[in-house]
């Protein structure tokens, strides 16, 4: 029994250390221009199967699928880890990510971070209203320009239908969207507020 408990503890520690090691590898590559260039090129090749849904340069082919272009690489790497571990639930994503090596995960994150987001057309009046709401509810975590950071995703230039669905799920507590901070931030939003927010965020560069 002690041997089994020790083995379980070792496995848990290994899983806990896997992502910090990947994040350290990410930072090391970012600090070396030559290594970064090589990693981005390798990431473009490694992401060939991602392109079927998220587009060749991270701009998705479907309004319901998020853009990955321009996301913070540390944030992307963490989401890859969560899908791989089952913390985020999506059978399709989990199956694909499990076949990736750790180095490929880092490379793919760096590749998508290097690509450019394409803003969408938005209703000017709706965007103006959404800007006010974003400043009150979202900018503290997602940044004044909605570019996100290592912990929070970039929302600028994101697909409006994807944003709308995600915000509603946070507000209503449905699907995998059960983050407490997001539930609090979105609790007071009406459907028309969400429409305004998505119009504002979608047109941001």
Contact map, one row per residue, 1 for C-alpha under 8 A:
1111100000000000000000000000000000000000000000000000000000000000000000000000000000000000000000000000000000000000000000000000000000000000000000000000000000000000000000000000000000000000000000000000000000000
1111110000000000000000000000000000000000000000000000000000000000000000000000000000000000000000000000000000000000000000000000000000000000000000000000000000000000000000000000000000000000000000000000000000000
1111111000000000000000000000000000000000000000000000000000000000000000000000000000000000000000000000000000000000000000000000000000000000000000000000000000000000000000000000000000000000000000000000000000000
1111111100000000000000000000000000000000000000000000000000000000000000000000000000000000000000000000000000000000000000000000000000000000000000000000000000000000000000000000000000000000000000000000000000000
1111111110000000000000000000000000000000000000000000000000000000000000000000000000000000000000000000000000000000000000000000000000000000000000000000000000000000000000000000000000000000000000000000000000000
0111111111000000000000000000000000000000000000000000000000000000000000000000000000000000000000000000000000000000000000000000000000000000000000000000000000000000000000000000000000000000000000000000000000000
0011111111100000000000000000000000000000000000000000000000000000000000000000000000000000000000000000000000000000000000000000000000000000000000000000000000000000000000000000000000000000000000000000000000000
0001111111110000000000000000000000000000000000000000000000000000000000000000000000000000000000000000000000000000000000000000000000000000000000000000000000000000000000000000000000000000000000000000000000000
0000111111111000000000000000000000000000000000000000000000000000000000000000000000000000000000000000000000000000000000000000000000000000000000000000000000000000000000000000000000000000000000000000000000000
0000011111111100000000000000000000000000000000000000000000000000000000000000000000000000000000000000000000000000000000000000000000000000000000000000000000000000000000000000000000000000000000000000000000000
0000001111111110000000000000000000000000000000000000000000000000000000000000000000000000000000000000000000000000000000000000000000000000000000000000000000000000000000000000000000000000000000000000000000000
0000000111111111000000000000000000000000000000000000000000000000000000000000000000000000000000000000000000000000000000000000000000000000000000000000000000000000000000000000000000000000000000000000000000000
0000000011111111100000000000000000000000000000000000000000000000000000000000000000000000000000000000000000000000000000000000000000000000000000000000000000000000000000000000000000000000000000000000000000000
0000000001111111110000000000000000000000000000000000000000000000000000000000000000000000000000000000000000000000000000000000000000000000000000000000000000000000000000000000000000000000000000000000000000000
0000000000111111111000000000000000000000000000000000000000000000000000000000000000000000000000000000000000000000000000000000000000000000000000000000000000000000000000000000000000000000000000000000000000000
0000000000011111111100000000000000000000000000000000000000000000000000000000000000000000000000000000000000000000000000000000000000000000000000000000000000000000000000000000000000000000000000000000000000000
0000000000001111111110000000000000000000000000000000000000000000000000000000000000000000000000000000000000000000000000000000000000000000000000000000000000000000000000000000000000000000000000000000000000000
0000000000000111111111000000000000000000000000000000000000000000000000000000000000000000000000000000000000000000000000000000000000000000000000000000000000000000000000000000000000000000000000000000000000000
0000000000000011111111100000000000000000000000000000000000000000000000000000010010000000000000000000000000000000000000000000000000000000000000000000000000000000000000000000000000000000000000000000000000000
0000000000000001111111110000000000000000000000000000000000000000000000000000000000000000000000000000000000000000000000000000000000000000000000000000000000000000000000000000000000000000000000000000000000000
0000000000000000111111111000000000000000000000000000000000000000000000000000000000000000000000000000000000000000000000000000000000000000000000000000000000000000000000000000000000000000000000000000000000000
0000000000000000011111111100000000000000000000000000000000000000000000000000100000000000000000000000011001000000000000000000000000000000000000000000000000000000000000000000000000000000000000000000000000000
0000000000000000001111111110000000000000000000000000000000000000000000000100100000000000000000000000000000000000000000000000000000000000000000000000000000000000000000000000000000000000000000000000000000000
0000000000000000000111111111000000000000000000000000000000000000000000000000000000000000000000000000000000000000000000000000000000000000000000000000000000000000000000000000000000000000000000000000000000000
0000000000000000000011111111100000000000000000000000000000000000000000000000000000000000000000000000000001000000000000000000000000000000000000000000000000000000000000000000000000000000000000000000000000000
0000000000000000000001111111110000000000000000000000000000000000000000001100000000000000000000000000000001000100000000000000000000000000000000000000000000000000000000000000000000000000000000000000000000000
0000000000000000000000111111111000000000000000000000000000000000000000000000000000000000000000000000000000000000000000000000000000000000000000000000000000000000000000000000000000000000000000000000000000000
0000000000000000000000011111111100000000000000000000000000000000000000000000000000000000000000000000000000000000000000000000000000000000000000000000000000000000000000000000000000000000000000000000000000000
0000000000000000000000001111111110110010000000000000000000000000000000000000000000000000000000000000000000000000000000000000000000000000000000000000000000000000000000000000000000000000000000000000000000000
0000000000000000000000000111111110110000000000000000000000000000000000000000000000000000000000000000000000000000000000000000000000000000000000000000000000000000000000000000000000000000000000000000000000000
0000000000000000000000000011111110010000000000000000000000000000000000000000000000000000000000000000000000000000000000000000000000000000000000000000000000000000000000000000000000000000000000000000000000000
0000000000000000000000000001111111110000000000000000000000000000000000000000000000000000000000000000000000000000000000000000000000000000000000000000000000000000000000000000000000000000000000000000000000000
0000000000000000000000000000111111111000000000000000000000000000000000000000000000000000000000000000000000000000000000000000000000000000000000000000000000000000000000000000000000000000000000000000000000000
0000000000000000000000000000000111111100000000000000000000000000000000000000000000000000000000000000000000000000000000000000000000000000000000000000000000000000000000000000000000000000000000000000000000000
0000000000000000000000000000110111111110000000000000000000000000000000000000000000000000000000000000000000000000000000000000000000000000000000000000000000000000000000000000000000000000000000000000000000000
0000000000000000000000000000111111111111000000000000000000000000000000000000000000000000000000000000000000000100000000000000000000000000000000000000000000000000000000000000000000000000000000000000000000000
0000000000000000000000000000000011111111100000000000000000000000000000000000000000000000000000000000000000000000000000000000000000000000000000000000000000000000000000000000000000000000000000000000000000000
0000000000000000000000000000000001111111110000000000000000000000000000000000000000000000000000000000000000000000000000000000000000000000000000000000000000000000000000000000000000000000000000000000000000000
0000000000000000000000000000100000111111111000000000000000000000000000000000000000000000000000000000000000100110000000000000000000000000000000000000000000000000000000000000000000000000000000000000000000000
0000000000000000000000000000000000011111111100000000000000000000000000000000000000000000000000000000000000110110010000000000000000000000000000000000000000000000000000000000000000000000000000000000000000000
0000000000000000000000000000000000001111111110000000000000000000000000000000000000000000000000000000000000000010000000000000000000000000000000000000000000000000000000000000000000000000000000000000000000000
0000000000000000000000000000000000000111111111000000000000000000000000000000000000000000000000000000000100110010000000000000000000000000000000000000000000000000000000000000000000000000000000000000000000000
0000000000000000000000000000000000000011111111100000000000000000000000000000000000000000000000000000000111111110000000000000000000000000000000000000000000000000000000000000000000000000000000000000000000000
0000000000000000000000000000000000000001111111110000000000000000000000000000000000000000000000000000000000110011000000000000000000000000000000000000000000000000000000000000000000000000000000000000000000000
0000000000000000000000000000000000000000111111110000000000000000000000000000000000000000000000000000000000000000000000000000000000000000000000000000000000000000000000000000000000000000000000000000000000000
0000000000000000000000000000000000000000011111111000000000000000000000000000000000000000000000000000000100110000000000000000000000000000000000000000000000000000000000000000000000000000000000000000000000000
0000000000000000000000000000000000000000001111111110000000000000000000000000000000000000000000000000000000010000000000000000000000000000000000000000000000000000000000000000000000000000000000000000000000000
0000000000000000000000000000000000000000000111111111000100000000000000000000000000000000000000000000000000000000000000000000000000000000000000000000000000000000000000000000000000000000000000000000000000000
0000000000000000000000000000000000000000000001111111000000000000000000000000000000000000000000000000000000000000000000000000000000000000000000000000000000000000000000000000000000000000000000000000000000000
0000000000000000000000000000000000000000000000111111111100000000000000000000000000000000000000000000000000000000000000000000000000000000000000000000000000000000000000000000000000000000000000000000000000000
0000000000000000000000000000000000000000000000111111111111010000000000000000000000000000000000000000000000000000000000000000000000000000000000000000000000000000000000000000000000000000000000000000000000000
0000000000000000000000000000000000000000000000011111111100001000000000000000000000000000000000000000000000000000000000000000000000000000000000000000000000000000000000000000000000000000000000000000000000000
0000000000000000000000000000000000000000000000000111111000011100100000000000000000000000000000000000000000000000000000000000000000000000000000000000000000000000000000000000000000000000000000000000000000000
0000000000000000000000000000000000000000000000000111111111111100111100000000000000000000000000000000000000000000000000000000000000000000000000000000000000000000000000000000000000000000000000000000000000000
0000000000000000000000000000000000000000000000000111111111111000000000000000000000000000000000000000000000000000000000000000000000000000000000000000000000000000000000000000000000000000000000000000000000000
0000000000000000000000000000000000000000000000010111011111100000000000000000000000000000000000000000000000000000000000000000000000000000000000000000000000000000000000000000000000000000000000000000000000000
0000000000000000000000000000000000000000000000000010011111100000000010000000000000000000000000000000000000000001001100000000000000000000000000000000000000000000000000000000000000000000000000000000000000000
0000000000000000000000000000000000000000000000000010011111110000001110000000000000000000000000000000000000000001001010000000000000000000000000000000000000000000000000000000000000000000000000000000000000000
0000000000000000000000000000000000000000000000000000011111111000011110000000000000000000000000000000000000000000000011000000000000000000000000000000000000000000000000000000000000000000000000000000000000000
0000000000000000000000000000000000000000000000000010111001111110111100000000000000000000000000000000000000000000000000000000000000000000000000000000000000000000000000000000000000000000000000000000000000000
0000000000000000000000000000000000000000000000000001111000111110100000000000000000000000000000000000000000000000000000000000000000000000000000000000000000000000000000000000000000000000000000000000000000000
0000000000000000000000000000000000000000000000000000110000011111100000000000000000000000000000000000000000000000000000000000000000000000000000000000000000000000000000000000000000000000000000000000000000000
0000000000000000000000000000000000000000000000000000000000011111110000000000000000000000000000000000000000000000000000000000000000000000000000000000000000000011110000000000000000000000000000000000000000000
0000000000000000000000000000000000000000000000000000000000000111110000000000000000000000000000000000000000000000000000000000000000000000000000000000000000000010110010000000000000000000000000000000000000000
0000000000000000000000000000000000000000000000000000110000011111111000000000000000000000000000000000000000000000000000000000000000000000000000000000000000000010010000000000000000000000000000000000000000000
0000000000000000000000000000000000000000000000000000010000110011111100000000000000000000000000000000000000000000000000000000000000000000000000000000000000000110010000000000000000000000000000000000000000000
0000000000000000000000000000000000000000000000000000010001110000111110000000000000000000000000000000000000000000000010000000000000000000000000000000000000000110000000000000000000000000000000000000000000000
0000000000000000000000000000000000000000000000000000010001110000011111100000000000000000000000000000000000000001100000000000000000000000000000000000000000000000000000000000000000000000000000000000000000000
0000000000000000000000000000000000000000000000000000000011100000001111100000000000000000000000000000000000000001111110000000000000000000000000000000000000000000000000000000000000000000000000000000000000000
0000000000000000000000000000000000000000000000000000000000000000000111110000000000000000000000000000000000000001111110000000000000000000000000000000000001000000000000000000000000000000000000000000000000000
0000000000000000000000000000000000000000000000000000000000000000000111111011000000000000000000000000000000000001100000000000000000000000000000000011000011000000000000000000000000000000000000000000000000000
0000000000000000000000000000000000000000000000000000000000000000000001111111000000000000000000000000000000000000100000000000000000000000000000000001110011000000000000000000000000000000000000000000000000000
0000000000000000000000000100000000000000000000000000000000000000000000111111100000000000000000000000000001001101100000000000000000000000000000000000010000000000000000000000000000000000000000000000000000000
0000000000000000000000100100000000000000000000000000000000000000000000011111110000000000000000000000000000001000000000000000000000000000000000000000011000000000000000000000000000000000000000000000000000000
0000000000000000000000000000000000000000000000000000000000000000000000111111111000000000000000000000000000000000000000000000000000000000000000000000111110000000000000000000000000000000000000000000000000000
0000000000000000000000000000000000000000000000000000000000000000000000111111111100000000000000000000000000001000000000000000000000000000000000000000000000000000000000000000000000000000000000000000000000000
0000000000000000000001100000000000000000000000000000000000000000000000001111111110000000000000000000000011001000000000000000000000000000000000000000000000000000000000000000000000000000000000000000000000000
0000000000000000001000000000000000000000000000000000000000000000000000000111111111000000000000000000000000000000000000000000000000000000000000000000000000000000000000000000000000000000000000000000000000000
0000000000000000000000000000000000000000000000000000000000000000000000000011111111100001000000000000000000000000000000000000000000000000000000000000000000000000000000000000000000000000000000000000000000000
0000000000000000000000000000000000000000000000000000000000000000000000000001111111110000000000001000000010000000000000000000000000000000000000000000000000000000000000000000000000000000000000000000000000000
0000000000000000001000000000000000000000000000000000000000000000000000000000111111111000000000000000000000000000000000000000000000000000000000000000000000000000000000000000000000000000000000000000000000000
0000000000000000000000000000000000000000000000000000000000000000000000000000011111111111000000000000000000000000000000000000000000000000000000000000000000000000000000000000000000000000000000000000000000000
0000000000000000000000000000000000000000000000000000000000000000000000000000001111111111110011001000000000000000000000000000000000000000000000000000000000000000000000000000000000000000000000000000000000000
0000000000000000000000000000000000000000000000000000000000000000000000000000000111111110000001101100000000000000000000000000000000000000000000000000000000000000000000000000000000000000000000000000000000000
0000000000000000000000000000000000000000000000000000000000000000000000000000000011111111000001000000000000000000000000000000000000000000000000000000000000000000000000000000000000000000000000000000000000000
0000000000000000000000000000000000000000000000000000000000000000000000000000000001111111100001000000000000000000000000000000000000000000000000000000000000000000000000000000000000000000000000000000000000000
0000000000000000000000000000000000000000000000000000000000000000000000000000000001111111100000000000000000000000000000000000000000000000000000000000000000000000000000000000000000000000000000000000000000000
0000000000000000000000000000000000000000000000000000000000000000000000000000001001101111110000000000000000000000000000000000000000000000000000000000000000000000000000000000000100000000000000000000000000000
0000000000000000000000000000000000000000000000000000000000000000000000000000000000100111111001000000000000000000000000000000000000000000000000000000000000000000000000000000000100000000000000000000000000000
0000000000000000000000000000000000000000000000000000000000000000000000000000000000100001111111000000000000000000000000000000000000000000000000000000000000000000000000000000000000000000000000000000000000000
0000000000000000000000000000000000000000000000000000000000000000000000000000000000000000111111100000000000000000000000000000000000000000000000000000000000000000000000000000000000000000000000000000000000000
0000000000000000000000000000000000000000000000000000000000000000000000000000000000000000011111110000000000000000000000000000000000000000000000000000000000000000000000000000000000000000000000000000000000000
0000000000000000000000000000000000000000000000000000000000000000000000000000000000100000011111111000000000000000000000000000000000000000000000000000000000000000000000000000000000000000000000000000000000000
0000000000000000000000000000000000000000000000000000000000000000000000000000000000111100111111111100000000000000000000000000000000000000000000000000000000000000000000000000000000000000000000000000000000000
0000000000000000000000000000000000000000000000000000000000000000000000000000000000010000001111111110000000000000000000000000000000000000000000000000000000000000000000000000000000000000000000000000000000000
0000000000000000000000000000000000000000000000000000000000000000000000000000000000000000000111111111000000000000000000000000000000000000000000000000000000000000000000000000000000000000000000000000000000000
0000000000000000000000000000000000000000000000000000000000000000000000000000000100110000000011111111000000000000000000000000000000000000000000000000000000000000000000000000000000000000000000000000000000000
0000000000000000000000000000000000000000000000000000000000000000000000000000000000010000000001111111100000000000000000000000000000000000000000000000000000000000000000000000000000000000000000000000000000000
0000000000000000000000000000000000000000000000000000000000000000000000000000000000000000000000111111100000000000000000000000000000000000000000000000000000000000000000000000000000000000000000000000000000000
0000000000000000000000000000000000000000000000000000000000000000000000000000000000000000000000011111110110000000000000000000000000000000000000000000000000000000000000000000000000000000000000000000000000000
0000000000000000000000000000000000000000000000000000000000000000000000000000000000000000000000000111111110000000000000000000000000000000000000000000000000000000000000000000000000000000000000000000000000000
0000000000000000000001000000000000000000000000000000000000000000000000000000000000000000000000000001111111000000000000000000000000000000000000000000000000000000000000000000000000000000000000000000000000000
0000000000000000000001000000000000000000000000000000000000000000000000000000000000000000000000000000111111100000000000000000000000000000000000000000000000000000000000000000000000000000000000000000000000000
0000000000000000000000000000000000000000011001000000000000000000000000000000000000000000000000000001111111110000000000000000000000000000000000000000000000000000000000000000000000000000000000000000000000000
0000000000000000000000000000000000000000001000000000000000000000000000000000100100000000000000000001111111111000000000000000000000000000000000000000000000000000000000000000000000000000000000000000000000000
0000000000000000000001001100000000000000001000000000000000000000000000001000100000000000000000000000011111111100000000000000000000000000000000000000000000000000000000000000000000000000000000000000000000000
0000000000000000000000000000000000000011011101000000000000000000000000000000000000000000000000000000001111111110000000000000000000000000000000000000000000000000000000000000000000000000000000000000000000000
0000000000000000000000000000000000000001011101100000000000000000000000000000000000000000000000000000000111111111000000000000000000000000000000000000000000000000000000000000000000000000000000000000000000000
0000000000000000000000000000000000000000001000000000000000000000000000001101100000000000000000000000000011111111100000000000000000000000000000000000000000000000000000000000000000000000000000000000000000000
0000000000000000000000000100000000010011001000000000000000000000000000001000000000000000000000000000000001111111110000000000000000000000000000000000000000000000000000000000000000000000000000000000000000000
0000000000000000000000000000000000000011111100000000000000000000000000000000000000000000000000000000000000111111111000000000000000000000000000000000000000000000000000000000000000000000000000000000000000000
0000000000000000000000000000000000000000000100000000000011000000000111101000000000000000000000000000000000011111111000000000000000000000000000000000000000000000000000000000000000000000000000000000000000000
0000000000000000000000000000000000000000000000000000000000000000000111111000000000000000000000000000000000001111111000000000000000000000000000000000000000000000000000000000000000000000000000000000000000000
0000000000000000000000000000000000000001000000000000000000000000000011000000000000000000000000000000000000000111111100000000000000000000000000000000000000000000000000000000000000000000000000000000000000000
0000000000000000000000000000000000000000000000000000000011000000000011000000000000000000000000000000000000000011111110000000000000000000000000000000000000000000000000000000000000000000000000000000000000000
0000000000000000000000000000000000000000000000000000000010000000000011000000000000000000000000000000000000000000011111000000000000000000000000000000000000000000000000000000000000000000000000000000000000000
0000000000000000000000000000000000000000000000000000000001100000001011000000000000000000000000000000000000000000001111100000000000000000000000000000000000001100000000000000000000000000000000000000000000001
0000000000000000000000000000000000000000000000000000000000100000000000000000000000000000000000000000000000000000000111110000000000000000000000000000000000001000000000000000000000000000000000000000000000001
0000000000000000000000000000000000000000000000000000000000000000000000000000000000000000000000000000000000000000000011111000000000000000000000000000000000011100000000000000000000000000000000000000000001111
0000000000000000000000000000000000000000000000000000000000000000000000000000000000000000000000000000000000000000000001111100000000000000000000000000000000001010000000000000000000000000000000000000000001110
0000000000000000000000000000000000000000000000000000000000000000000000000000000000000000000000000000000000000000000000111110000000000000000000000000000000000000000000000000000000000000000000000000001001100
0000000000000000000000000000000000000000000000000000000000000000000000000000000000000000000000000000000000000000000000011111011000000000000000000000000000000000000000000000000000000000000000000000001101100
0000000000000000000000000000000000000000000000000000000000000000000000000000000000000000000000000000000000000000000000001111111000000000000000000000000000000000000000000000000000000000000000000000001000000
0000000000000000000000000000000000000000000000000000000000000000000000000000000000000000000000000000000000000000000000000111111100000000000000000000000000000000000000000000000000000000000000000000001000000
0000000000000000000000000000000000000000000000000000000000000000000000000000000000000000000000000000000000000000000000000011111110000000000000000000000000000000000000000000000000000000000000000000000000000
0000000000000000000000000000000000000000000000000000000000000000000000000000000000000000000000000000000000000000000000000111111111000000000000000000000000000000000000000000000000000000000000000011101100000
0000000000000000000000000000000000000000000000000000000000000000000000000000000000000000000000000000000000000000000000000111111111100000000000000000000000000000000000000000000000000000000000000001111110000
0000000000000000000000000000000000000000000000000000000000000000000000000000000000000000000000000000000000000000000000000001111111110000000000000000000000000000000000000000000000000000000000000001000100000
0000000000000000000000000000000000000000000000000000000000000000000000000000000000000000000000000000000000000000000000000000111111111000000000000000000000000000000000000000000000000000000000000001100100000
0000000000000000000000000000000000000000000000000000000000000000000000000000000000000000000000000000000000000000000000000000011111111100000000000000000000000000000000000000000000000000000000001111111110000
0000000000000000000000000000000000000000000000000000000000000000000000000000000000000000000000000000000000000000000000000000001111111110000000000000000000000000000000000000000000000000000000000000100100000
0000000000000000000000000000000000000000000000000000000000000000000000000000000000000000000000000000000000000000000000000000000111111111000000000000000000000000000000000000000000000000000000000000000000000
0000000000000000000000000000000000000000000000000000000000000000000000000000000000000000000000000000000000000000000000000000000011111111110000000000000000000000000000000000000000000000000000001000100000000
0000000000000000000000000000000000000000000000000000000000000000000000000000000000000000000000000000000000000000000000000000000001111111111000000000000000000000000000000000000000000000000000000000100000000
0000000000000000000000000000000000000000000000000000000000000000000000000000000000000000000000000000000000000000000000000000000000111111111100010000000000000000000000000000000000000000000000000000000000000
0000000000000000000000000000000000000000000000000000000000000000000000000000000000000000000000000000000000000000000000000000000000011111111000000000000000000000000000000000000000000000000000000000000000000
0000000000000000000000000000000000000000000000000000000000000000000000000000000000000000000000000000000000000000000000000000000000001111111100000000000000000000000000000000000000000000110000000000000000000
0000000000000000000000000000000000000000000000000000000000000000000000000000000000000000000000000000000000000000000000000000000000001111111111100000000000000000000000000000000000000000100000000000000000000
0000000000000000000000000000000000000000000000000000000000000000000000000000000000000000000000000000000000000000000000000000000000000111111111111100000000000000000000000000000000000000000000000000000000000
0000000000000000000000000000000000000000000000000000000000000000000000000000000000000000000000000000000000000000000000000000000000000010111111110000000000000000000000000000000000000000000000000000000000000
0000000000000000000000000000000000000000000000000000000000000000000000000000000000000000000000000000000000000000000000000000000000000000011111100001000100000000000000000000000000000000000000000000000000000
0000000000000000000000000000000000000000000000000000000000000000000000000000000000000000000000000000000000000000000000000000000000000000011111111111100111100000000000000000000000000000000000000000000000000
0000000000000000000000000000000000000000000000000000000000000000000000000000000000000000000000000000000000000000000000000000000000000000011111111111100000000000000000000000000000000000000000000000000000000
0000000000000000000000000000000000000000000000000000000000000000000000000000000000000000000000000000000000000000000000000000000000000010001101111110000000000000000000000000000000000000000000000000000000000
0000000000000000000000000000000000000000000000000000000000000000000000000000000000000000000000000000000000000000000000000000000000000000001001111110000000010000000000000000000000000000000000000000000000010
0000000000000000000000000000000000000000000000000000000000000000000000000000000000000000000000000000000000000000000000000000000000000000001001111111000001110000000000000000000000000000000000000000000010000
0000000000000000000000000000000000000000000000000000000000000000000000100000000000000000000000000000000000000000000000000000000000000000000001111111100011110000000000000000000000000000000000000000000000000
0000000000000000000000000000000000000000000000000000000000000000000000110000000000000000000000000000000000000000000000000000000000000000000011100111111111100000000000000000000000000000000000000000000000000
0000000000000000000000000000000000000000000000000000000000000000000000010010000000000000000000000000000000000000000000000000000000000000000001100011111111000000000000000000000000000000000000000000000000000
0000000000000000000000000000000000000000000000000000000000000000000000011110000000000000000000000000000000000000000000000000000000000000000000000001111110000000000000000000000000000000000000000000000000000
0000000000000000000000000000000000000000000000000000000000000000000000000110000000000000000000000000000000000000000000000000000000000000000000000001111110000000000000000000000000000000000000000000000000000
0000000000000000000000000000000000000000000000000000000000000000000000000010000000000000000000000000000000000000000000000000000000000000000011000001111111000000000000000000000000000000000000000000000000000
0000000000000000000000000000000000000000000000000000000000000000000000110010000000000000000000000000000000000000000000000000000000000000000001000011111111100000000000000000000000000000000000000000000000000
0000000000000000000000000000000000000000000000000000000000000000000001110000000000000000000000000000000000000000000000000000000000000000000001000111100111110100000000000000000000000000000000000000000000000
0000000000000000000000000000000000000000000000000000000000000000000000000000000000000000000000000000000000000000000000000000000000000000000001000111000011111100000000000000000000000000000000000000000011000
0000000000000000000000000000000000000000000000000000000000000000000000000000000000000000000000000000000000000000000000100000000000000000000000001110000001111100000000000000000000000000000000000000000011111
0000000000000000000000000000000000000000000000000000000000000000000000000000000000000000000000000000000000000000000011110000000000000000000000000000000000111110000000000000000000000000000000000000000011111
0000000000000000000000000000000000000000000000000000000000000000011000000000000000000000000000000000000000000000000010100000000000000000000000000000000001111111011000000000000000000000000000000000000011000
0000000000000000000000000000000000000000000000000000000000000011111000000000000000000000000000000000000000000000000000010000000000000000000000000000000000001111111000000000000000000000000000000000000001000
0000000000000000000000000000000000000000000000000000000000000010000000000000000000000000000000000000000000000000000000000000000000000000000000000000000000000111111100000000000000000000000000000000011011000
0000000000000000000000000000000000000000000000000000000000000011000000000000000000000000000000000000000000000000000000000000000000000000000000000000000000000011111110000000000000000000000000000000010000000
0000000000000000000000000000000000000000000000000000000000000011110000000000000000000000000000000000000000000000000000000000000000000000000000000000000000000111111111000000000000000000000000000000000000000
0000000000000000000000000000000000000000000000000000000000000000000000000000000000000000000000000000000000000000000000000000000000000000000000000000000000000111111111100000000000000000000000000000010000000
0000000000000000000000000000000000000000000000000000000000000000000000000000000000000000000000000000000000000000000000000000000000000000000000000000000000000001111111110000000000000000000000000110010000000
0000000000000000000000000000000000000000000000000000000000000001000000000000000000000000000000000000000000000000000000000000000000000000000000000000000000000000111111111000000000000000000000000000000000000
0000000000000000000000000000000000000000000000000000000000000000000000000000000000000000000000000000000000000000000000000000000000000000000000000000000000000000011111111100000010000000000000000000000000000
0000000000000000000000000000000000000000000000000000000000000000000000000000000000000000000000000000000000000000000000000000000000000000000000000000000000000000001111111110000000000000010000000100000000000
0000000000000000000000000000000000000000000000000000000000000000000000000000000000000000000000000000000000000000000000000000000000000000000000000000000000000000000111111111000000000000010000100100000000000
0000000000000000000000000000000000000000000000000000000000000000000000000000000000000000000000000000000000000000000000000000000000000000000000000000000000000000000011111111111111000000000000000000000000000
0000000000000000000000000000000000000000000000000000000000000000000000000000000000000000000000000000000000000000000000000000000000000000000000000000000000000000000001111111110011100110010000000000000000000
0000000000000000000000000000000000000000000000000000000000000000000000000000000000000000000000000000000000000000000000000000000000000000000000000000000000000000000000111111100000000111011010000000000000000
0000000000000000000000000000000000000000000000000000000000000000000000000000000000000000000000000000000000000000000000000000000000000000000000000000000000000000000000011111110000000010001000000000000000000
0000000000000000000000000000000000000000000000000000000000000000000000000000000000000000000000000000000000000000000000000000000000000000000000000000000000000000000000001111111011000010000000000000000000000
0000000000000000000000000000000000000000000000000000000000000000000000000000000000000000000000000000000000000000000000000000000000000000000000000000000000000000000000001101111111000000000000000000000000000
0000000000000000000000000000000000000000000000000000000000000000000000000000000000000000000000000000000000000000000000000000000000000000000000000000000000000000000000001000111111000000000000000000000000000
0000000000000000000000000000000000000000000000000000000000000000000000000000000000000001100000000000000000000000000000000000000000000000000000000000000000000000000000001000011111000000000000000000000000000
0000000000000000000000000000000000000000000000000000000000000000000000000000000000000000000000000000000000000000000000000000000000000000000000000000000000000000000001001100111111100000000000000000000000000
0000000000000000000000000000000000000000000000000000000000000000000000000000000000000000000000000000000000000000000000000000000000000000000000000000000000000000000000001100111111110110000000000000000000000
0000000000000000000000000000000000000000000000000000000000000000000000000000000000000000000000000000000000000000000000000000000000000000000000000000000000000000000000000100000011111110000000000000000000000
0000000000000000000000000000000000000000000000000000000000000000000000000000000000000000000000000000000000000000000000000000000000000000000000000000000000000000000000000000000001111111000000000000000000000
0000000000000000000000000000000000000000000000000000000000000000000000000000000000000000000000000000000000000000000000000000000000000000000000000000000000000000000000000000000000111111100000000000000000000
0000000000000000000000000000000000000000000000000000000000000000000000000000000000000000000000000000000000000000000000000000000000000000000000000000000000000000000000000110000001111111110000000000000000000
0000000000000000000000000000000000000000000000000000000000000000000000000000000000000000000000000000000000000000000000000000000000000000000000000000000000000000000000000111100001111111111000000000000000000
0000000000000000000000000000000000000000000000000000000000000000000000000000000000000000000000000000000000000000000000000000000000000000000000000000000000000000000000000010000000011111111000000000000000000
0000000000000000000000000000000000000000000000000000000000000000000000000000000000000000000000000000000000000000000000000000000000000000110000000000000000000000000000000000000000001111111100000000000000000
0000000000000000000000000000000000000000000000000000000000000000000000000000000000000000000000000000000000000000000000000000000000000000100000000000000000000000000000110110000000000111111110000000000000000
0000000000000000000000000000000000000000000000000000000000000000000000000000000000000000000000000000000000000000000000000000000000000000000000000000000000000000000000000011000000000011111110000000000000000
0000000000000000000000000000000000000000000000000000000000000000000000000000000000000000000000000000000000000000000000000000000000000000000000000000000000000000000000000000000000000000111111000000000000000
0000000000000000000000000000000000000000000000000000000000000000000000000000000000000000000000000000000000000000000000000000000000000000000000000000000000000000000000000010000000000000011111111100000000000
0000000000000000000000000000000000000000000000000000000000000000000000000000000000000000000000000000000000000000000000000000000000000000000000000000000000000000000000000000000000000000000111111100000000000
0000000000000000000000000000000000000000000000000000000000000000000000000000000000000000000000000000000000000000000000000000000000000000000000000000000000000000000000010000000000000000000011111110000000000
0000000000000000000000000000000000000000000000000000000000000000000000000000000000000000000000000000000000000000000000000000000000000000000000000000000000000000000000000000000000000000000011111111000000000
0000000000000000000000000000000000000000000000000000000000000000000000000000000000000000000000000000000000000000000000000000000001001000000000000000000000000000000000000000000000000000000011111111100000000
0000000000000000000000000000000000000000000000000000000000000000000000000000000000000000000000000000000000000000000000000000000001000000000000000000000000000000000100110000000000000000000011111111110000000
0000000000000000000000000000000000000000000000000000000000000000000000000000000000000000000000000000000000000000000000000000010001000000000000000000000000000000000100000000000000000000000000111111111000000
0000000000000000000000000000000000000000000000000000000000000000000000000000000000000000000000000000000000000000000000000000011111000000000000000000000000000000000000000000000000000000000000011111111100000
0000000000000000000000000000000000000000000000000000000000000000000000000000000000000000000000000000000000000000000000000000011011101100000000000000000000000000000000000000000000000000000000001111111110000
0000000000000000000000000000000000000000000000000000000000000000000000000000000000000000000000000000000000000000000000000000001001000000000000000000000000000001101100000000000000000000000000000111111111000
0000000000000000000000000000000000000000000000000000000000000000000000000000000000000000000000000000000000000000000000001111011001000000000000000000000000000001000000000000000000000000000000000011111111100
0000000000000000000000000000000000000000000000000000000000000000000000000000000000000000000000000000000000000000000000000100011111100000000000000000000000000000000000000000000000000000000000000001111111110
0000000000000000000000000000000000000000000000000000000000000000000000000000000000000000000000000000000000000000000000000000001001000000000000000100000000111101000000000000000000000000000000000000111111110
0000000000000000000000000000000000000000000000000000000000000000000000000000000000000000000000000000000000000000000000111100000000000000000000000000000000111111000000000000000000000000000000000000011111110
0000000000000000000000000000000000000000000000000000000000000000000000000000000000000000000000000000000000000000000000111100000000000000000000000000000000011000000000000000000000000000000000000000001111111
0000000000000000000000000000000000000000000000000000000000000000000000000000000000000000000000000000000000000000000000110000000000000000000000001000000000011000000000000000000000000000000000000000000111111
0000000000000000000000000000000000000000000000000000000000000000000000000000000000000000000000000000000000000000000011100000000000000000000000000000000000011000000000000000000000000000000000000000000000111
